[in-house]
Amino acid sequence: MAISITRYVNITSVVGAQQIVPVRQLIGRMFTTNTLVPTASVVTFDTLAEVGSYFGTTSQEYLRAQFYFGFVSKNGIIPPKLSFSRWTTSAEAPMIFGQSLSLIGSTLSTFTAITSGAFVITVGGTTHTVSGLNFSSAVSLSGVATIIQTAVQAIGGSQFATATVTYDNTLGGFDFVGGDSTSPTPVSISVTAAGSGTDISRLMGWSSTGLVWPNGPIYSYGNPAETITQTLTTSAATDGNFGSFCFVQTITQQNVVDASTWNSSQNVQYVFCVPVTAANAAAYNTALLSLAGTAVTLAPLTTEYPEQIPMMVLAATDYTAANSVQNYMFQQVNGLTPSVTDDATANTLDSENTNYYGQTQSAGQNVSFYQRGLMSGSSVATNPTLLNIYANEMWLKSSITASIMNLLLAVSKVSTNAQGEAQILAVIQSVINQAVTNGTISVGTQLSSTQQAYVTQITNDPNAWRQVQNIGYWVNVTMQTIPNTSPVQYQAVYTLVYKKDDVVNKVVGTQILI
């Protein structure tokens, strides 16, 4: 034995400057009224098979996910994830969707061997023990559900007296629905193991102890009806890791306007994807003229989802790779029916800011692709109205935000001096370098005289426009006091002017034969 050397020299090892704040993944999010998605929650899937296991392979959610995950970008990338969030259109009681019994090995014989089953259920903060469950006479899993339901209803009270317990033959689990949906606030629900008798909380697929999806149950809190604005706000606050969204079920024009209004207020955070028909495209264009961030697409067939194309292209864009940014026009998708095949219809939809999957032909061969990558908000000159520009700015904002936050969390302080300015410029510069590499920032594009004047005005630097033209960007950081703070507080203010990556949507040629 010896005296510990730490009495004399005690060295602590730490890993510094780790990336704590991640960059947002620009995956798709679908809002659904399907009760399998818990209220005020987000469920994320990595594969189509997971979506099928969760919702069933005949569900609208699965059919949309099949189209989404089936896309392969021109760079050979498929969308990596897809998330779903709940839109509670009417008040709902607390619910449990039990995991499939096949996953945990529970069968009818498992239950008929139990004569003193028990579990603990908590709803809205009130806990009850259900005990004395005898399943020896059950002849089916539906019969097991009836025995559980009788015992639950015997508890009494608004949530239990009329509660139901059923066996879902399709998904293979036990489902619980509380008896009261009138609460003005969310009502929690959970199930835990009983302290006596034969615990059946896990056997019936209602216990989440040590389990995660897909091997755990789905708890859905009782929830009052929500507006679309409330739903979007809650979803983004719960999990903002998405770049685009749509609704699985059909929504009204007013619903679209409400969602677009919310999305426009987020200032280039998400793309809202909306299906329209030829009959209502003009009306939607008028309603969305001043609202940025909505991509409207002609979708005449109820069995196809061309409005999801922007979601798929965005999710399948790897901004960490060189030359990875994409033109949303000229995107081809397997198995999609062209909805526009003549110039007159195309011209009309173009004038209405409506995208479509159109067909042309060359040498007798039909060629179909997505057209024209347009967005809403055309009545406001400062709104990005092209999908590629909007998407690239979304990524750039998210990346700079994450980089600055990681700096603030990693270092002891950022001072309001030249050193602090240099620190912030350094982390912004790392993102700018990436933006030049992936094509978000365009290098060597000639600026018009109007653009030159605007850059000079914004930067107060007569040479700034030359920098934007030659290397693609101009950036600066200054330290300022935060207005109306006591004691005085400070903020770093950065300005980034960059040349956006405009893309070619048409080629016009002149061929002169001598």
C-alpha positions as CSV (number, residue, x, y, z in Angstrom):
1,M,0.0,0.0,0.0
2,A,1.1,3.6,-0.5
3,I,-0.3,7.1,0.0
4,S,-2.4,8.1,-3.0
5,I,-0.5,10.4,-5.3
6,T,-3.6,12.5,-5.7
7,R,-2.8,14.0,-2.4
8,Y,0.1,15.8,-4.1
9,V,-0.9,16.0,-7.8
10,N,-4.5,15.6,-8.8
11,I,-5.2,16.0,-12.5
12,T,-8.8,16.1,-13.9
13,S,-9.4,15.0,-17.5
14,V,-12.1,16.6,-19.5
15,V,-13.0,16.7,-23.2
16,G,-13.4,20.3,-24.3
17,A,-15.4,22.0,-27.0
18,Q,-17.6,19.1,-27.8
19,Q,-20.5,19.7,-30.3
20,I,-23.3,20.0,-27.8
21,V,-25.9,21.7,-30.1
22,P,-26.6,19.7,-33.2
23,V,-27.6,21.2,-36.6
24,R,-31.2,20.7,-37.4
25,Q,-31.9,17.7,-39.7
26,L,-34.2,19.0,-42.5
27,I,-36.3,15.8,-42.6
28,G,-40.1,15.7,-43.3
29,R,-42.8,15.9,-40.6
30,M,-46.4,14.7,-41.2
31,F,-49.3,15.9,-39.1
32,T,-52.0,13.4,-38.6
33,T,-55.2,12.9,-36.7
34,N,-54.4,9.2,-36.2
35,T,-54.7,8.4,-32.5
36,L,-51.7,6.1,-32.6
37,V,-49.6,9.2,-32.5
38,P,-49.6,10.5,-28.9
39,T,-51.0,13.9,-28.3
40,A,-48.4,16.7,-28.0
41,S,-45.7,14.3,-29.1
42,V,-43.4,13.5,-32.1
43,V,-42.7,10.0,-33.3
44,T,-39.7,9.5,-35.6
45,F,-38.9,6.6,-37.9
46,D,-35.7,5.6,-39.7
47,T,-37.3,3.2,-42.2
48,L,-40.5,2.4,-44.0
49,A,-40.7,-1.0,-42.2
50,E,-40.9,0.9,-38.9
51,V,-43.8,3.0,-40.1
52,G,-45.6,-0.1,-41.3
53,S,-45.1,-1.8,-37.9
54,Y,-46.4,1.2,-36.1
55,F,-49.4,2.3,-38.2
56,G,-50.1,-0.8,-40.3
57,T,-49.2,-1.2,-44.0
58,T,-52.7,-0.1,-45.2
59,S,-52.7,3.2,-43.4
60,Q,-52.4,6.6,-45.0
61,E,-49.3,7.2,-43.0
62,Y,-47.6,4.1,-44.4
63,L,-48.6,4.9,-48.0
64,R,-47.2,8.4,-47.7
65,A,-44.1,7.1,-46.1
66,Q,-43.7,4.6,-48.9
67,F,-43.5,7.5,-51.4
68,Y,-41.2,9.5,-49.1
69,F,-38.7,6.8,-48.4
70,G,-38.8,5.6,-52.0
71,F,-37.2,8.8,-53.3
72,V,-33.5,8.7,-54.3
73,S,-31.8,12.0,-55.0
74,K,-29.5,12.7,-58.0
75,N,-26.7,12.3,-55.5
76,G,-27.9,8.8,-54.6
77,I,-29.3,9.8,-51.1
78,I,-32.6,8.7,-49.7
79,P,-34.5,10.6,-46.9
80,P,-32.9,9.4,-43.7
81,K,-35.9,9.9,-41.3
82,L,-39.6,10.8,-41.2
83,S,-41.4,12.1,-38.2
84,F,-45.1,12.3,-37.4
85,S,-46.9,14.7,-35.0
86,R,-50.5,14.7,-33.7
87,W,-53.2,17.2,-34.7
88,T,-55.9,16.8,-32.0
89,T,-59.0,18.1,-33.9
90,S,-61.4,17.1,-31.1
91,A,-61.0,16.6,-27.4
92,E,-59.7,13.2,-26.4
93,A,-59.5,11.0,-23.3
94,P,-56.2,9.5,-22.2
95,M,-55.3,6.3,-24.2
96,I,-53.0,3.4,-24.1
97,F,-52.1,1.4,-27.3
98,G,-50.4,-1.7,-26.0
99,Q,-47.4,-3.2,-27.7
100,S,-48.0,-6.2,-29.8
101,L,-48.2,-9.3,-27.6
102,S,-46.2,-11.3,-30.2
103,L,-43.2,-9.1,-29.3
104,I,-43.3,-10.0,-25.6
105,G,-44.4,-13.6,-26.0
106,S,-47.8,-13.2,-24.4
107,T,-50.5,-15.6,-25.6
108,L,-54.0,-16.6,-24.4
109,S,-52.5,-19.4,-22.4
110,T,-50.2,-16.9,-20.7
111,F,-53.3,-15.2,-19.2
112,T,-55.5,-18.3,-18.6
113,A,-52.8,-19.5,-16.2
114,I,-53.2,-16.3,-14.1
115,T,-55.9,-16.2,-11.3
116,S,-54.7,-13.2,-9.3
117,G,-53.5,-10.7,-11.9
118,A,-52.7,-7.1,-10.9
119,F,-51.3,-3.8,-12.2
120,V,-51.2,-0.1,-11.2
121,I,-52.7,2.6,-13.5
122,T,-52.3,6.3,-13.0
123,V,-54.5,8.8,-14.8
124,G,-54.2,12.6,-14.2
125,G,-52.1,12.1,-11.1
126,T,-54.5,9.7,-9.4
127,T,-53.2,6.1,-8.9
128,H,-55.2,3.0,-8.6
129,T,-54.3,-0.7,-8.2
130,V,-56.3,-3.2,-10.2
131,S,-56.1,-6.6,-8.6
132,G,-57.7,-10.0,-8.3
133,L,-57.9,-10.6,-12.1
134,N,-58.8,-14.2,-12.9
135,F,-58.4,-15.1,-16.6
136,S,-58.8,-18.9,-16.2
137,S,-62.2,-18.9,-18.0
138,A,-61.2,-16.6,-20.9
139,V,-61.5,-18.3,-24.3
140,S,-60.0,-15.5,-26.4
141,L,-57.8,-12.4,-26.0
142,S,-60.9,-10.3,-26.5
143,G,-62.3,-12.1,-23.5
144,V,-59.1,-11.2,-21.5
145,A,-59.7,-7.5,-22.5
146,T,-63.3,-7.7,-21.2
147,I,-62.1,-9.0,-17.8
148,I,-59.6,-6.2,-17.6
149,Q,-62.2,-3.7,-18.6
150,T,-64.7,-4.9,-15.9
151,A,-62.1,-4.5,-13.2
152,V,-61.0,-1.0,-14.5
153,Q,-64.6,0.2,-14.6
154,A,-65.1,-0.9,-11.1
155,I,-62.7,1.8,-9.9
156,G,-65.4,4.3,-10.7
157,G,-64.9,8.0,-11.4
158,S,-65.1,9.9,-14.7
159,Q,-62.0,8.3,-16.3
160,F,-62.7,4.7,-15.3
161,A,-66.5,4.1,-15.0
162,T,-67.0,4.2,-18.8
163,A,-63.4,3.3,-19.8
164,T,-62.9,0.7,-22.5
165,V,-60.3,-2.1,-22.9
166,T,-60.2,-3.9,-26.2
167,Y,-57.9,-6.3,-28.1
168,D,-56.8,-5.0,-31.5
169,N,-56.7,-7.9,-33.9
170,T,-54.7,-6.0,-36.5
171,L,-51.8,-4.7,-34.3
172,G,-52.1,-7.5,-31.8
173,G,-52.2,-5.5,-28.5
174,F,-54.6,-4.3,-25.8
175,D,-55.9,-0.8,-26.0
176,F,-57.3,1.5,-23.2
177,V,-59.5,4.5,-23.7
178,G,-60.4,6.7,-20.7
179,G,-63.9,7.8,-20.1
180,D,-63.5,11.5,-19.9
181,S,-62.3,13.9,-22.6
182,T,-63.6,17.1,-21.1
183,S,-60.5,18.3,-19.2
184,P,-59.2,21.7,-20.4
185,T,-55.6,20.6,-19.9
186,P,-53.6,17.5,-20.8
187,V,-54.3,14.4,-18.7
188,S,-51.3,12.1,-18.1
189,I,-51.5,8.3,-18.1
190,S,-49.1,5.5,-17.2
191,V,-49.1,1.9,-16.0
192,T,-46.6,0.3,-13.6
193,A,-46.0,-3.0,-11.9
194,A,-48.2,-4.1,-9.0
195,G,-46.6,-4.8,-5.6
196,S,-48.7,-7.9,-5.0
197,G,-50.5,-10.7,-6.9
198,T,-49.3,-11.6,-10.4
199,D,-48.1,-8.5,-12.2
200,I,-49.5,-8.4,-15.7
201,S,-48.4,-4.8,-16.6
202,R,-45.8,-6.1,-19.0
203,L,-47.6,-9.2,-20.1
204,M,-50.5,-7.1,-21.5
205,G,-48.0,-4.7,-23.1
206,W,-48.9,-1.7,-21.0
207,S,-45.6,-1.3,-19.0
208,S,-42.8,0.9,-20.5
209,T,-40.3,-0.1,-17.8
210,G,-37.0,-0.9,-19.5
211,L,-38.7,-0.7,-22.9
212,V,-38.6,1.8,-25.8
213,W,-40.6,1.8,-29.1
214,P,-41.2,-0.4,-30.9
215,N,-41.2,-2.7,-27.9
216,G,-43.1,-0.4,-25.6
217,P,-46.7,0.9,-25.4
218,I,-48.0,4.2,-26.7
219,Y,-49.3,6.5,-24.0
220,S,-51.4,9.3,-25.3
221,Y,-52.4,12.0,-22.8
222,G,-56.0,13.2,-22.7
223,N,-56.0,16.5,-24.6
224,P,-58.4,19.3,-25.5
225,A,-59.0,20.1,-29.2
226,E,-56.2,22.2,-30.7
227,T,-56.1,24.7,-33.5
228,I,-53.6,24.2,-36.3
229,T,-51.5,27.1,-34.9
230,Q,-51.4,25.5,-31.4
231,T,-50.5,22.1,-33.0
232,L,-47.6,23.5,-35.0
233,T,-46.3,25.6,-32.1
234,T,-46.4,22.6,-29.7
235,S,-44.8,20.3,-32.3
236,A,-41.9,22.6,-33.1
237,A,-41.3,23.3,-29.4
238,T,-41.3,19.6,-28.6
239,D,-39.0,18.6,-31.4
240,G,-37.8,21.2,-33.9
241,N,-35.7,18.6,-35.8
242,F,-37.5,18.9,-39.2
243,G,-37.3,21.0,-42.3
244,S,-40.7,20.6,-44.0
245,F,-44.2,19.5,-43.1
246,C,-47.5,18.5,-44.5
247,F,-50.9,17.1,-43.3
248,V,-51.9,13.5,-43.9
249,Q,-55.6,14.2,-43.8
250,T,-57.3,16.7,-46.1
251,I,-57.5,20.2,-44.6
252,T,-59.5,23.2,-45.6
253,Q,-58.2,26.4,-47.3
254,Q,-58.6,28.3,-44.0
255,N,-56.5,25.6,-42.3
256,V,-53.9,26.1,-45.0
257,V,-53.9,29.8,-44.5
258,D,-53.6,29.4,-40.7
259,A,-50.7,27.0,-41.1
260,S,-49.0,29.2,-43.7
261,T,-49.5,32.2,-41.4
262,W,-47.7,30.4,-38.6
263,N,-45.0,29.1,-40.9
264,S,-44.4,32.6,-42.4
265,S,-43.9,34.0,-38.9
266,Q,-41.1,31.5,-38.3
267,N,-38.9,33.4,-40.8
268,V,-37.4,30.7,-43.1
269,Q,-37.5,27.7,-40.7
270,Y,-39.8,25.2,-42.5
271,V,-41.3,24.5,-45.9
272,F,-45.1,23.8,-45.7
273,C,-46.2,21.5,-48.5
274,V,-49.8,21.7,-49.7
275,P,-51.8,19.8,-52.4
276,V,-54.2,21.7,-54.6
277,T,-56.4,20.9,-57.6
278,A,-56.7,22.8,-60.8
279,A,-60.0,24.2,-59.7
280,N,-58.7,25.8,-56.5
281,A,-55.1,26.6,-57.3
282,A,-55.8,30.3,-58.1
283,A,-57.7,30.8,-54.9
284,Y,-54.8,29.3,-52.9
285,N,-52.4,31.6,-54.7
286,T,-54.4,34.6,-53.8
287,A,-54.7,33.6,-50.2
288,L,-51.0,32.9,-49.8
289,L,-49.6,35.9,-51.7
290,S,-48.1,37.6,-48.7
291,L,-47.2,34.5,-46.7
292,A,-43.7,33.0,-47.2
293,G,-42.7,29.4,-46.9
294,T,-45.5,27.4,-48.5
295,A,-45.0,25.2,-51.6
296,V,-48.3,24.5,-53.4
297,T,-48.4,21.5,-55.8
298,L,-51.0,20.2,-58.1
299,A,-52.2,16.8,-56.7
300,P,-55.3,15.6,-58.7
301,L,-55.1,11.9,-57.6
302,T,-56.0,10.9,-54.1
303,T,-53.6,7.9,-54.3
304,E,-50.5,9.9,-55.2
305,Y,-48.7,12.6,-53.2
306,P,-46.7,14.9,-55.4
307,E,-46.9,17.7,-52.8
308,Q,-44.3,15.7,-50.8
309,I,-41.6,16.1,-53.5
310,P,-40.1,19.2,-51.9
311,M,-40.0,17.4,-48.5
312,M,-38.2,14.4,-50.1
313,V,-35.7,16.5,-52.0
314,L,-34.9,18.6,-48.9
315,A,-34.5,15.5,-46.6
316,A,-32.3,13.8,-49.2
317,T,-29.9,16.8,-49.4
318,D,-26.6,16.2,-47.6
319,Y,-25.3,19.7,-47.0
320,T,-22.0,18.4,-45.7
321,A,-21.0,17.2,-49.2
322,A,-19.5,19.2,-52.0
323,N,-21.9,20.6,-54.6
324,S,-24.8,19.0,-52.8
325,V,-27.5,21.7,-53.0
326,Q,-30.3,20.9,-55.4
327,N,-32.5,22.5,-58.0
328,Y,-36.1,21.5,-57.1
329,M,-37.1,21.6,-60.7
330,F,-36.1,18.7,-63.0
331,Q,-36.6,16.2,-60.1
332,Q,-37.9,12.8,-61.3
333,V,-39.8,10.4,-59.1
334,N,-40.6,6.8,-60.0
335,G,-44.2,5.8,-60.3
336,L,-45.7,9.3,-60.2
337,T,-48.4,10.1,-62.8
338,P,-47.8,13.4,-64.7
339,S,-50.6,15.8,-64.0
340,V,-49.7,18.4,-66.6
341,T,-49.1,17.5,-70.3
342,D,-49.9,20.7,-72.2
343,D,-48.5,24.3,-72.4
344,A,-51.8,26.0,-71.6
345,T,-52.2,24.3,-68.3
346,A,-48.5,24.7,-67.5
347,N,-48.7,28.5,-68.2
348,T,-51.8,28.9,-66.0
349,L,-50.2,27.0,-63.1
350,D,-46.9,28.9,-63.4
351,S,-48.8,32.2,-63.1
352,E,-50.5,30.9,-60.0
353,N,-47.3,29.9,-58.2
354,T,-48.4,26.3,-58.4
355,N,-45.9,23.4,-58.8
356,Y,-46.8,20.3,-60.7
357,Y,-45.4,17.0,-62.0
358,G,-45.3,17.8,-65.8
359,Q,-44.5,15.8,-68.9
360,T,-42.6,16.8,-72.0
361,Q,-41.3,14.7,-74.8
362,S,-38.1,14.4,-76.9
363,A,-37.7,12.2,-80.0
364,G,-41.0,10.5,-79.1
365,Q,-39.8,9.7,-75.6
366,N,-41.9,11.1,-72.7
367,V,-39.9,12.8,-69.9
368,S,-41.6,13.8,-66.6
369,F,-40.2,15.9,-63.8
370,Y,-41.2,18.3,-61.0
371,Q,-41.8,21.9,-62.1
372,R,-41.1,24.8,-61.3
373,G,-39.9,25.0,-57.6
374,L,-42.0,28.0,-56.7
375,M,-43.2,29.2,-53.3
376,S,-45.8,31.5,-51.8
377,G,-45.1,35.0,-50.6
378,S,-44.6,36.7,-54.0
379,S,-46.3,39.9,-53.0
380,V,-43.5,40.7,-50.5
381,A,-40.2,41.5,-52.3
382,T,-38.0,40.2,-49.4
383,N,-39.6,36.7,-49.3
384,P,-37.6,33.8,-50.9
385,T,-40.0,32.5,-53.5
386,L,-37.8,29.6,-54.9
387,L,-37.5,26.3,-53.1
388,N,-33.8,25.9,-53.6
389,I,-33.0,29.4,-52.2
390,Y,-35.4,29.0,-49.3
391,A,-34.0,25.5,-48.4
392,N,-30.4,26.6,-48.5
393,E,-31.1,29.6,-46.3
394,M,-32.8,27.3,-43.8
395,W,-29.7,25.1,-43.6
396,L,-27.4,28.1,-43.3
397,K,-29.4,29.7,-40.5
398,S,-29.5,26.4,-38.6
399,S,-25.8,25.7,-39.0
400,I,-24.7,29.2,-37.9
401,T,-27.1,29.0,-34.9
402,A,-25.6,25.7,-33.8
403,S,-22.0,26.8,-34.3
404,I,-22.5,30.0,-32.3
405,M,-24.3,28.1,-29.5
406,N,-21.5,25.6,-29.3
407,L,-19.0,28.4,-29.0
408,L,-21.0,30.0,-26.2
409,L,-21.3,26.7,-24.3
410,A,-17.7,25.6,-24.9
411,V,-15.6,28.7,-23.9
412,S,-15.5,30.4,-20.5
413,K,-16.6,33.7,-22.0
414,V,-16.9,35.7,-25.2
415,S,-15.7,39.2,-24.5
416,T,-17.0,42.4,-26.0
417,N,-13.7,43.2,-27.6
418,A,-11.7,42.3,-30.7
419,Q,-11.0,38.8,-29.4
420,G,-14.7,38.2,-28.9
421,E,-15.4,39.4,-32.4
422,A,-12.7,37.1,-33.8
423,Q,-14.1,34.1,-31.9
424,I,-17.6,34.6,-33.4
425,L,-16.3,35.3,-36.8
426,A,-14.3,32.1,-36.7
427,V,-17.2,29.9,-36.0
428,I,-19.4,31.7,-38.6
429,Q,-16.5,31.4,-41.1
430,S,-16.4,27.6,-40.7
431,V,-20.1,27.4,-41.8
432,I,-19.5,29.9,-44.6
433,N,-16.7,27.7,-45.9
434,Q,-19.1,24.7,-45.9
435,A,-21.7,26.8,-47.6
436,V,-19.2,27.7,-50.4
437,T,-18.3,24.0,-50.7
438,N,-21.9,22.7,-50.9
439,G,-23.1,25.4,-53.2
440,T,-25.3,27.5,-50.9
441,I,-23.1,30.5,-51.6
442,S,-22.3,31.2,-55.2
443,V,-18.8,32.4,-56.1
444,G,-17.9,34.5,-59.1
445,T,-21.4,35.7,-60.1
446,Q,-21.6,39.2,-61.5
447,L,-23.7,41.5,-59.5
448,S,-26.0,44.0,-61.2
449,S,-25.6,47.7,-60.5
450,T,-28.7,47.6,-58.3
451,Q,-27.3,44.7,-56.3
452,Q,-23.9,46.5,-55.9
453,A,-25.7,49.6,-54.6
454,Y,-27.7,47.6,-52.1
455,V,-24.7,45.7,-50.8
456,T,-22.9,49.1,-50.3
457,Q,-25.9,50.5,-48.4
458,I,-26.3,47.5,-46.2
459,T,-22.6,47.1,-45.3
460,N,-21.6,50.8,-45.4
461,D,-18.5,49.5,-47.2
462,P,-17.9,50.6,-50.8
463,N,-15.8,47.5,-51.5
464,A,-18.1,45.0,-50.0
465,W,-20.0,44.2,-53.3
466,R,-16.7,43.3,-54.9
467,Q,-16.1,40.7,-52.1
468,V,-19.6,39.3,-52.6
469,Q,-19.1,39.1,-56.3
470,N,-15.6,37.6,-56.2
471,I,-15.7,35.2,-53.1
472,G,-19.4,35.0,-52.6
473,Y,-19.9,36.7,-49.3
474,W,-19.1,39.6,-46.9
475,V,-19.4,39.1,-43.1
476,N,-18.8,41.4,-40.1
477,V,-19.3,41.3,-36.3
478,T,-19.8,44.2,-34.0
479,M,-20.4,44.5,-30.3
480,Q,-23.5,46.5,-29.1
481,T,-25.4,47.1,-26.0
482,I,-28.8,45.4,-25.7
483,P,-31.4,48.2,-25.6
484,N,-33.3,48.9,-22.4
485,T,-31.4,46.5,-20.1
486,S,-30.4,47.3,-16.6
487,P,-27.7,46.6,-15.7
488,V,-26.3,47.1,-19.2
489,Q,-25.9,43.9,-21.2
490,Y,-24.2,43.3,-24.5
491,Q,-24.8,41.4,-27.7
492,A,-22.7,40.5,-30.7
493,V,-24.4,41.5,-34.0
494,Y,-23.2,39.9,-37.2
495,T,-24.1,40.7,-40.8
496,L,-23.7,38.2,-43.5
497,V,-24.3,39.2,-47.1
498,Y,-23.9,36.3,-49.6
499,K,-24.7,35.6,-53.2
500,K,-27.5,33.0,-53.3
501,D,-27.2,30.0,-55.6
502,D,-29.5,30.9,-58.4
503,V,-30.2,27.9,-60.7
504,V,-30.9,27.5,-64.4
505,N,-34.5,26.5,-65.2
506,K,-34.4,27.1,-69.0
507,V,-31.8,27.1,-71.7
508,V,-32.2,29.3,-74.8
509,G,-29.9,28.7,-77.7
510,T,-29.1,30.3,-81.1
511,Q,-27.5,28.0,-83.7
512,I,-26.1,29.8,-86.7
513,L,-25.3,27.9,-89.8
514,I,-22.9,29.5,-92.2
